[in-house]
Amino acid sequence: MPMRFAAAAVLMGIIVALSATALADLTRDAQVNRFSGDLSALEARASVIYQQGGARNISDPADNTGTMEIIRFKVPEGIEVVVFGAMPPQDGTIPVLASPDERNIIYYTTYQGVTKTVPSKAKYAAVPGLDGPVVLVPGSYELTIELVKDSSGTYITFY
C-alpha cells in the first residue's frame, strides 16, 4: 500500500510540473499575441508622424522644432528583443549598424526563438548618429517618438 501512495505522489508531482510549464507557456503566448497588437499601434503612430513631416535637423543644435509624441510601450517577458530599423543577422546577434535598405523594418524575437519581421512606412534610427537601429528589451517604456533628419535622410527615433 505505501508503494502505491509513493507512486501516486510521484505521478501527481509530474502532472503538476507539466501543468505549470504549460500554463507558463500559455501566458507567454498570450503576451506575444498582445504585443503584436501593441507593436502595430506603435508602428502605425510612427508611420503617421513620418508621413506628416516636420523633422528636426539633428545636425543643427539650434533647431528645436520638430514632431514629437510621448507614448507608453511595454515589451513583455515573452519577447527577447525588438529592433526598429534593421533585419535580423544570420548569426542571431543584434545588429549594431543598420543598412540604409533595412531602415523600414521592425523585427522581434519571441521566447521560443521565433523571429518575426514587420514592414513599416517609417524609417527608424537611433540617436545620436542615426547609423544604428533602435533596440528595446523587455520592460516598460515611456518613449518619446521624434522625427529627425540629417544629410542621410529622415528617421523616426525613440528615447
Residue pairs with C-beta under 8 A, 6 or more apart in sequence:
27 78
28 76
28 77
28 78
28 110
28 111
29 78
30 78
31 76
31 77
31 78
31 79
32 76
32 78
32 79
32 110
32 111
34 76
35 74
35 75
35 76
35 78
35 79
35 108
36 116
38 73
38 74
39 82
39 106
39 108
39 118
40 118
42 71
42 73
43 106
43 118
43 120
43 122
45 69
45 71
45 145
46 120
46 122
46 124
46 145
46 156
47 120
47 121
47 122
49 67
49 69
49 122
49 145
49 147
49 156
50 121
50 122
50 123
50 147
50 154
50 156
51 121
51 122
52 67
52 147
53 67
53 147
53 154
54 65
54 66
54 67
54 147
55 66
55 67
55 147
55 148
55 149
55 154
56 63
56 64
56 65
56 66
56 67
56 146
56 147
56 148
56 149
57 63
57 148
57 149
57 150
58 127
58 128
58 130
58 148
58 149
58 150
59 150
59 151
66 146
66 147
66 148
67 146
67 147
68 144
68 145
68 146
68 147
69 144
69 145
70 142
70 143
70 144
70 145
71 142
71 143
71 145
72 140
72 141
72 142
72 143
73 136
73 140
73 141
73 142
73 143
74 139
74 140
74 141
75 82
75 136
75 137
75 138
75 139
75 141
76 138
77 111
77 138
78 110
78 111
79 108
79 109
79 110
79 111
79 138
80 108
80 109
80 110
80 111
80 113
80 137
80 138
81 94
81 108
81 109
81 135
81 136
81 137
82 106
82 107
82 108
82 135
82 136
82 137
83 94
83 95
83 106
83 107
83 108
83 133
83 134
83 135
83 136
84 106
84 120
84 124
84 133
84 134
84 135
84 136
84 156
84 158
85 98
85 102
85 103
85 104
85 105
85 106
85 123
85 124
85 125
85 126
85 132
85 133
85 134
85 155
86 95
86 98
86 99
86 102
86 103
86 105
86 107
86 132
86 133
87 95
87 99
87 102
87 105
87 107
87 117
88 95
88 107
88 109
88 115
88 117
89 95
94 135
95 132
95 133
96 132
97 131
97 132
98 124
98 125
98 131
98 132
98 133
100 152
100 153
103 123
103 124
103 125
103 153
103 155
104 119
104 120
104 121
104 122
104 123
104 124
105 117
105 118
105 119
105 120
106 117
106 118
106 119
106 120
106 124
107 115
107 116
107 117
107 118
108 115
108 116
108 118
109 115
109 116
110 116
122 155
122 156
123 153
123 154
123 155
123 156
124 133
124 134
124 155
124 156
124 157
125 131
125 132
125 133
125 134
125 148
125 155
125 156
125 157
126 132
126 133
126 134
126 135
126 157
127 148
127 157
127 159
130 148
130 150
130 152
130 155
130 157
134 157
134 158
136 158
141 158
143 158
143 159
144 158
144 159
145 156
145 157
145 158
146 156
146 157
146 158
146 159
147 154
147 155
147 156
148 154
148 155
148 157
149 155
